Amino acid sequence: MNLPTPYALQILNLLAALLLLTTFAMLSQRRIVSLIHLFTLHGAILVATALVMAYVSGEVHLYYSAALTFALKVVLIPWILHKLIARLKIKSDIDALINIPSTMLIGIVLVIIAFNLALPIAQLSESIARGALGIALACILLSFMMMIARSKAVPQVIGFLAMENGLFFAATAATSGMPMIVELGIALDILIGLLILGVFMFQIREQFDNLDIHNLESLKED
């Protein structure tokens, strides 16, 4: 294992803080195009984290993880999402079930809970970035909240993808990354899931002329 540079830990902490701030920005964002741009930034921060961890730990597979993350979450998935909203002709802002001030307050509470839950787990890790495990868990909880606080299908899909980003960051911070075969399997699952959700959204739009998932309640049997 390579000795960490004097600034490696500070850089990792900075990237973790940026990831948390970006997740908060996604949680409060009301424009779908801006939300996709923030998701792209989310992925870019993950790439930078994987590169720093690869340099510090000397784990070669983390360089492959960074390349896979860049191709998938910085290039391919944002491109698919932009094409999707163009095909669906989505121009309106995101409809939220909770107003922004309440969302931010709940988000702060979730961050406090995440740090308290992650503290005993982080003490068991030998990674230099184990202190960022609380931020990783906070990002997962905030992304999950973004999924349940939105009434439109596209922001919910982005919330799901951001939650997976949090899981990837947790694996990188606590265990220096997952085995490559696991990451490839997860990447394939994400792509398949995104395609299925894309078809699902087209069906909602075709049936109801909008992507409000509450329209699905009309399909319930009497």
Order of alpha helices (4+ residues) and beta strands (2+ residues): alpha-alpha-alpha-alpha-alpha-alpha-alpha-alpha
